[in-house]
Amino acid sequence: MLIRYKQSYEKIAMGLLSFMPGEENLKQLQSTMHEYETNEHWRLFLWKDDDITGIIGIRIIDEDTAEVQHLSVNPSHRGQGLGKRMIQQLKDMLREEYELVPNKKLKGFFENCGFDDAQ
């Protein structure tokens, strides 16, 4: 299930984000985490079953749209549909507020998962 990020999850969140292209550099990763912690338009969610195994981050673009800008799954849990479940649950959570769209890097993943609204 998706849970909202809080600072006590910082190390695991940074670890999961570090698997994202462009986030391998420590300074960039720290900058990204700072945005999630301080920018009201950036929101970070973690996937937790027994352990935290995935992360999904969005940026509110306007009053109707939120863009998925980060999506990462622990390598030992990949190939099990976790990314798709995270997107679907986030779409369900935000349904009343925002349309969820992928950024350019995640567009292909959205399409492969069958989300026909990938723009």
N, C-alpha and C positions, 0 to 999 in steps of 0.2 A: 504494500500500500504506500501511497505517496504521503510524505510528511513535510511540513514546511521547515526549511533550514533554520537552525539557530546556531549561535556561535560555538556551543559545546561540540558541534559536529565539524568544526573547521578543518581539522587534520584529515578526516576521512573524505570530506568534500574536496579538499585540495588534491588528495590522492586520486580521486575519481576524475576530476577535471584535468589532471595532468595527462590523461590518456587522449585528450582532445588535441587535434592538430592545432598548432599555434599556442598551446598552453603549456608546452614542455619546459619553457624557460621560467625559472623561479620568479624573477621580477614581474613577468607578464602574468603569471598565475596569482601572485600577491595582488597585483593591480585589479585583476578580474574579481578576486574575492572581496577586495575593498569596495568595488562597485556593487556587488550583491549585498554587502552589509550596510551600505550608506545611501544608495540610490533608490528612491521610492519606486522607480519605474522598472527596476530589475528585481526578479523574484527567483529564488532557488528552492528546489524540492528534491528530496532524497527518497529513494525506493527502499523500504525496509520490510523484510520478512523476519527471519531470525536475525540476520545481519543487514547492514546497509550495503546494497550491491549495485545501486545505480543512482544517477543524478540527472536532473533536467532543469535547465535554466531558461527563463523567458525575459524578454524586454517588452514593456508596454509601449507600443508605437503611437497609438492614439486612443480615443475613447472607446473604440470598438475592436481593436486588433492587438494581439500579443504575438510576438515572434519568438519561436524557439531558437535560441542561439547556442545552447550547449546541451548535449545528450551523450552520456557516457555510461557504460556498463562495465563492471569488473570483468577482466578478461576470462576468468574462470567460470563466469555465468553467461557468457555470450552464446548466441545461437539458440536460446530458449524462449525467444519472443518477449523478453523483458523490456526492450526499447519500445516496442509496439504497445505493450501494456501501460508503460509510463505515459506515452502520448495519449492513449485513449482515456486513461483516468484523469489526466490533466484537462483534456477536452471536456470531460464530464464535469469536472470541478469548476471550470471557468465558463461553462456554457451560457450562463446568465449575463456574464460581463463582457467576454471577449471571444472573438473568432481566433483560433489558434492557427498560425501559419509558420512554416519553416523558414529559416534563413537560407541563403544560397547553398551553403555547405550541406544542409540537411534535407534539401528538396528531394534528392534522389531517394534517400532513406524513407521519407514520407510516402513517396510514390510506390516504392517496393513494398511498403506495409499496407498499401491499399487505401491510403487516405487521399481521396480524389480531389480534395480541396487544396492540395499543395500548389501554391502559386509560383 
